[in-house]
Amino acid sequence: MLKKKEYANGQKVYLLEDSYLTYYFEDGTVKSKGPFINDMMEGEWIFYRKTGELWQVGHFKENVKHGRWVRYDRENQIEYDEEFNEGKIIKKK
């Protein structure tokens, strides 16, 4: 799953430390971060916009959306709030 190691400008695409993976935008700001176990996204992941603002928080189970996913708009208000079970939406608020 982890392929490209650096952007053309030399910035790391990701950093994996102690089963915790952080992805970066080309300018070095954090894009997303969360547990990465057995080459799969697991547990709670946090995603950011290029501006550094919180974009969404969601949960994975073996690389598949599983559990609550909340997306925030640019005013930090909840844009949507969904519940997933093995990648399928089961509840939408």
C-alpha positions in Angstrom: 0.0 0.0 0.0 2.8 2.4 0.9 4.5 3.2 -2.4 5.6 6.7 -3.2 8.1 7.9 -0.6 8.8 11.4 -1.6 7.3 14.3 -3.6 9.3 15.8 -6.5 10.4 18.5 -4.1 11.9 16.0 -1.6 9.1 16.2 1.0 8.2 12.9 2.5 4.8 11.6 1.4 4.4 9.6 4.7 6.2 8.7 7.9 5.5 5.4 9.7 6.6 5.2 13.3 5.6 2.5 15.8 2.5 1.5 13.8 1.3 5.1 13.5 1.2 6.5 10.0 1.3 10.2 9.0 0.7 11.4 5.5 1.9 14.8 4.3 0.9 17.3 1.7 3.7 18.4 -0.7 4.3 21.5 1.4 4.9 19.4 4.5 1.7 20.0 6.3 0.0 17.0 7.8 -2.7 15.5 5.5 -3.9 12.6 7.7 -2.7 10.4 10.6 -3.7 7.3 12.4 -2.9 3.7 13.3 -1.5 1.5 10.6 -1.3 -2.2 11.6 -0.5 -5.1 9.3 -0.3 -2.7 6.3 -3.9 -1.6 7.0 -5.5 1.6 8.3 -7.1 0.7 11.7 -9.0 2.7 14.3 -9.4 6.4 14.4 -7.9 8.5 11.6 -7.8 12.3 11.4 -7.7 14.2 8.1 -6.8 17.8 7.5 -7.1 20.4 4.7 -3.9 21.9 3.2 -4.5 24.9 5.4 -4.1 22.7 8.5 -7.7 22.9 9.4 -9.5 19.7 10.6 -11.5 18.2 7.7 -12.8 14.8 9.0 -12.4 12.2 11.7 -13.2 8.6 10.9 -12.6 5.0 11.8 -11.3 2.1 9.8 -11.3 -1.6 10.3 -8.8 -3.4 8.1 -8.6 -0.5 5.6 -12.4 -0.2 5.3 -14.6 2.6 6.8 -16.2 1.2 10.0 -17.7 3.3 12.7 -18.4 7.0 12.9 -17.2 9.5 10.3 -17.6 13.2 10.9 -16.7 15.8 8.3 -16.3 19.5 9.2 -16.8 22.5 7.0 -14.4 25.5 6.8 -16.2 27.1 9.8 -15.5 24.0 11.9 -19.2 23.0 11.9 -20.3 19.5 11.3 -21.0 19.0 7.6 -22.1 15.4 8.0 -22.0 12.7 10.6 -22.3 9.1 9.3 -22.0 5.6 10.8 -20.4 2.8 8.7 -20.4 -0.9 9.0 -17.8 -2.7 6.8 -17.8 0.2 4.3 -21.5 0.7 4.0 -23.5 3.6 5.5 -25.9 2.4 8.2 -26.8 5.7 9.8 -26.7 9.3 8.5 -27.3 12.4 10.6 
